[in-house]
Amino acid sequence: MKFTKTDIEGLIIIEPRVFGDERGYFLETYNEKEFEESIGEISFLQDNESKSSKGVLRGLHFQKPPFAQAKLVRCIEGKVLDVAVDIRKGSNTYGQHVAVELSGENKRQLFVPRGFAHGFVVLSDTATFAYKVDNTYAPEFDAGMRWDDTKLNIKWVMNENEVLVSEKDAQLPFFLEFDSPFTN
């Protein structure tokens, strides 16, 4: 696996080695030893998967402590623009984001540590998205911020009228309206 640091500390793009031939392909999506050497110790507890149609935007989500979650995300089929926003108060990159195209074709993954809001938009007709988390889901600690916040200046590469968000996500606060529970 190739681990590439991004402009924001803690966000890492992971590119697996893909072995392919006329029968198909094989790749390792997670290797504890390589992960610990490149990122640090982490214990993933749960795997999640979603399937969405073109234009569906899920995010920007996070869980508040003590149920904060680190995530290892990837797109199995289709193509998404994946975004992580630094919400660690005191961080030099507080309020900044990284956007990475993840697809079934490029097989990239993104490691999103605790202290980041995360979301993605589907760019293909459909996309199957999978992620590992290191903490259990706790609905009462679920939180997020608006995907279309002009302060964040995220280029979602889709027209706003093509984006489909849940009612819950449409009601999330703007970046300046929430008090981050994370510190750097």
PyMOL commands that set and color helices and strands:
alter all, ss='L'
color gray80, all
select helices_A, chain A and resi 32-38+139-141+160-162+167-170+175-177
alter helices_A, ss='H'
color red, helices_A
select strands_A, chain A and resi 2-5+12-15+18-21+24-27+46-53+57-63+71-77+79-86+88-89+97-103+109-112+116-122+126-133+142-144+182-183
alter strands_A, ss='S'
color yellow, strands_A
deselect
rebuild
show_as cartoon
